[in-house]
């Protein structure tokens, strides 16, 4: 597919929204799987290398259940904020585009996904990070993990999810300026 840039054009036309939204949803799924696998590996490494965490049992290694819903919801939170900030879609049409994207990302579990979304929306930035990492770690281990484990997981992995989700959105809208900023920031 030929990449298009919508910077400064007032955004894509409505007849382009479905394909743009589908491309975003597919890319976000790939990011979710990759990030979840990183979380599993991180917890496994923590268990195998840190004596105080040797009790951690890795139960779920495939993305699913509440972890999938939680990550989907947080990605939608990140996307919503970036859409509003960058104005890839004109503000008066933003909710219409978001509805399409939310349905594609949330799928048949959209109501459950939006429950997580509302939790994250009500929390501050640091609390969002803790809630998401607790949701994911709890799914992986099937137990409530300690705050120390959640904090370690958050510090090591959280910003990767945020940044890759933002990169997906910038790429979908051909925002070379933002993509260039990500490249520059990652070099330092």
N, C-alpha and C positions, 0 to 999 in steps of 0.2 A: 504494500500500500504506500502510495506517495505521501510523504509527510507534508503537512501544511502548517503555516504559521497564521495564527489569528491575532497576533499582537497588533494593537492599534486599529483593528478592523471592525470593532464593535462585536466581535465574536463570530462563531460559525452560525450559519443559517440553521433554522430548526430542522430542516430535512437532513442535516449532517449529525444531529445530536445522537441518534440511535447508534450509528457506527462508532462515534467517538466514545459514547458511554460503554458500548460493548468492549471496545479496545481497552478502556480503563479497567472495567470489571475483570477482564481476562488477566491483565497485567497485575492487578491487585491480588488475584488468587495466587499467582506465581510468587509474589512477594510474601503473602501469608504463609505459604508452604515453606519457603526458604527460611523465613524468620522463625517459624515454629520449630523447624529442624535445628536451627541454631540454638534455640532455647533448650531443646532436649539434650543436645551435645554439651551445652554449658552446664546443665544440671548433672549430667553424667560425669563430666570432668571434675566438677566440684565434689561430687560424691567420692570419686576415685583418688583425688589428690588432697583433700582436706579432711583430716581425721574427724573433726567435729561435725562433718556433714556425711559421714560414711553410712548413716542410717537412711539416707534418701533412697527410696525405691522408685525406679522409673517404670511406670505401669503402661502409660499410653504414649506410643512413639509415632502414631499417625494422627495428623491433624483431623479433628472432629469435635463433636459435642460443644460444650461451653467454651472451649478455647477458640474454636473456629468462629463462633458467634461473637465472642469478645474482641477478637482481632478484627473481624469485619467491621464491627461497630466503631472501633477506634480508628480504623482507616477512614471510615466515613466522616468521623469527627475532623480528622486532619484534612481531608479533601474539602469539607464544607468551609473550614476556615481559610484554606488557600484559595478556593473559588471566590470567596468574598473579598479577600485581600487583593488578588491579582485581577479580578474582574474579567476572567476569561469569557464569561457569559454576562451580558448586561444585567445589572442588579434587578431590574424589573422582570427579568425572565429566569433569574437564578433558581427560584424555587421549582419551576417547571422542569428545568434540567436536572436538578437535584432529585426530584421525584423519580425520574427515569433511572438515574444512576443508583439510587438507593434500592429500588426494586431489583435491578440487575445484580447488585452486590449482595443484597439480603436474601434474594431468592424466595423460596417457599417458607423460609424461617424469618421473614422480614420483621414480624412482630416481636419475636424473641430478640432479634438483633437490635431492634430499636429500644428495647428495655435496657440493654447494655449501653447503647448510645446515650440514653437519658441519664444513666448513672455517671458516665464520663462527663457529660455536659454540666452536671451539677457540681462536679469536683473541680478543685484547682489543678493547675498543671502537675505539681508534684504528687497530688493525690491520684490523679488520672494514671500516672505512671505506676504507682503502687497498686492501684486497683487492677489494671490490666495485667501486670506481672503476677499478681496473686491469682487472678483468674486462670492464667495460662499455666503457672506452676502447679496450681491445685489440680488442674486437669491431667497434667503429665504424671503427677505423683499420686493422685486420688486421695490426698490428705491436705490439710491446711499446713503449709510450710511456714517456717519461722520468718519473722520480719527481716532477719539478717540475710536469709536466702533470697527473699524478694528484692531487697535492696541491692544485693550483688547482681542478680539477674537484670534488674532495671538499669543499673549503672553500666553494665557490660553490653546489653543488647537493645535497650529501648530506643535509643536515638537512631539506630540503624533502621528500625521499622518506620519511624517518622520520616527520615530523610528519603528512603527508597519510595515511600508512598508519595511524597512530594515530587520526586523525580518522575514517577509515572504520570502524574498530572501535568507537570510542565512539558513532558515529552508529548503527551496526547494533544496538547494545544500548541505545539511547535514553539514553545517559549525558550528560545536559544539563550536569551540573557540570563534567565534563572538557571538553566542547565550549566551555563558557563560559570556562574557563581558557585554552584555545587562542585564543579571540577576544580576551581581555584581553591575553595575551602578544603577539599580533600587532599590537595597537594601539600598543604601546610601542616 
